Amino acid sequence: MSTTTTYSLLPVTRIATTPRAHADVTLGFSKRGDLSLIFSPAFLAEHAALGIGSKVLIAYSAEAKKLLIAPPSAEQKEHLRTVRKRVGFPGAGCVVVSARNLPEGMPHPEKQREPVLWEPEENGAVALDLSRLA
């Protein structure tokens, strides 16, 4: 003798949430050791020279433990990197630097990604303070 099993549909409840707050700049390293700099949409809106699609120069000061992100001068044609769209994070930008191009002794965050403090520099550049990661 067969019995009939009845099922009741489960309701779909949508919860309205506020957008997650993001740090202006987040630094991270991949398992291969590649450096990723992730810029929030708000940060990019405030710093037009570093917008998505723009070319930037990245320099490191071991003495100050700072990473400088700067728009290039008109005659600068080498060592340029492109700020690309960050996948899965609408409006955000990302710059990746290969592990083989990073200086030895550069501080790494303990976590996979870590927010970093920044300060404005001349000509639209920003300096990222890596001293607290060491």
C-alpha positions as CSV (number, residue, x, y, z in Angstrom):
1,M,0.0,0.0,0.0
2,S,1.5,3.4,-1.0
3,T,1.2,6.5,1.1
4,T,1.2,10.0,-0.2
5,T,3.8,12.4,1.2
6,T,2.7,16.0,1.3
7,Y,5.2,18.9,1.2
8,S,4.7,22.6,2.2
9,L,6.6,25.3,0.4
10,L,9.0,27.3,2.5
11,P,8.6,31.1,2.4
12,V,11.3,33.3,1.0
13,T,12.2,36.0,3.4
14,R,14.3,38.9,2.2
15,I,16.2,40.9,4.7
16,A,17.2,44.5,3.8
17,T,20.7,45.2,4.9
18,T,22.9,48.2,4.7
19,P,25.8,48.1,2.3
20,R,29.0,46.8,3.8
21,A,31.6,49.4,4.7
22,H,34.9,49.0,2.9
23,A,38.3,50.4,3.7
24,D,39.6,53.0,1.2
25,V,42.6,50.8,0.3
26,T,43.1,47.2,1.1
27,L,46.4,45.3,0.6
28,G,46.6,41.6,0.2
29,F,48.9,38.8,-1.0
30,S,47.9,35.8,-3.0
31,K,49.2,32.3,-2.2
32,R,51.8,32.8,-5.0
33,G,52.9,36.0,-3.2
34,D,51.4,38.5,-5.7
35,L,50.5,41.8,-4.2
36,S,46.9,43.1,-4.7
37,L,45.9,46.7,-4.0
38,I,42.1,47.1,-3.9
39,F,40.7,50.6,-4.0
40,S,37.1,51.2,-2.8
41,P,34.6,52.9,-5.1
42,A,34.5,55.9,-2.7
43,F,38.3,56.2,-2.8
44,L,38.4,56.1,-6.6
45,A,35.7,58.7,-6.9
46,E,37.8,61.0,-4.6
47,H,41.0,60.4,-6.5
48,A,40.3,60.8,-10.2
49,A,44.0,60.3,-11.2
50,L,43.8,56.8,-9.9
51,G,40.5,55.8,-11.5
52,I,39.7,52.5,-13.3
53,G,41.6,52.3,-16.6
54,S,44.3,54.8,-15.5
55,K,48.0,54.1,-15.6
56,V,49.9,54.3,-12.4
57,L,53.5,54.0,-11.1
58,I,54.1,52.0,-7.9
59,A,57.2,52.6,-5.8
60,Y,58.4,51.3,-2.4
61,S,60.5,53.0,0.3
62,A,62.0,50.4,2.6
63,E,63.2,53.1,4.9
64,A,59.8,54.6,5.4
65,K,57.9,51.3,4.8
66,K,55.6,53.1,2.4
67,L,54.2,52.2,-1.0
68,L,53.6,55.2,-3.4
69,I,50.9,55.0,-6.0
70,A,51.3,57.9,-8.4
71,P,50.0,58.9,-11.8
72,P,52.9,59.0,-14.3
73,S,54.3,62.2,-15.8
74,A,53.6,62.8,-19.5
75,E,57.0,61.5,-20.6
76,Q,56.9,58.4,-18.3
77,K,56.3,55.3,-20.5
78,E,57.9,52.4,-18.5
79,H,56.8,50.5,-15.4
80,L,53.2,51.6,-15.7
81,R,50.4,49.4,-14.3
82,T,46.7,49.7,-15.0
83,V,44.0,50.1,-12.4
84,R,41.5,47.4,-13.4
85,K,38.0,46.6,-12.3
86,R,37.8,44.5,-9.2
87,V,35.7,41.4,-10.0
88,G,32.8,40.9,-7.6
89,F,33.1,44.4,-6.2
90,P,31.2,46.9,-8.4
91,G,33.0,50.3,-8.8
92,A,36.2,49.1,-7.1
93,G,39.6,49.1,-8.7
94,C,42.6,46.7,-8.3
95,V,46.3,46.7,-9.2
96,V,48.2,43.5,-9.0
97,V,52.0,43.3,-8.8
98,S,53.7,40.0,-9.5
99,A,55.7,38.4,-6.6
100,R,58.9,38.4,-8.7
101,N,58.7,42.2,-9.0
102,L,58.3,42.9,-5.2
103,P,61.3,44.0,-3.1
104,E,62.7,41.7,-0.5
105,G,61.7,42.5,3.1
106,M,58.4,44.2,2.1
107,P,55.9,43.8,5.0
108,H,53.1,41.3,4.5
109,P,49.8,41.4,6.4
110,E,49.0,38.6,8.8
111,K,45.6,38.2,7.3
112,Q,44.9,37.5,3.6
113,R,43.8,41.1,3.2
114,E,44.4,44.1,5.4
115,P,43.2,47.7,5.3
116,V,46.1,50.2,5.1
117,L,46.3,53.8,6.1
118,W,47.1,56.3,3.3
119,E,48.0,59.9,3.0
120,P,47.8,62.2,0.0
121,E,51.1,63.2,-1.8
122,E,51.8,65.7,-4.6
123,N,50.3,65.5,-8.0
124,G,47.4,63.2,-7.1
125,A,49.6,60.4,-5.7
126,V,48.9,58.6,-2.4
127,A,51.3,56.9,0.0
128,L,50.3,53.7,1.7
129,D,51.7,53.2,5.2
130,L,52.9,49.6,5.6
131,S,54.7,50.1,8.9
132,R,52.0,48.5,11.0
133,L,52.1,45.3,8.9
134,A,55.8,44.6,9.8
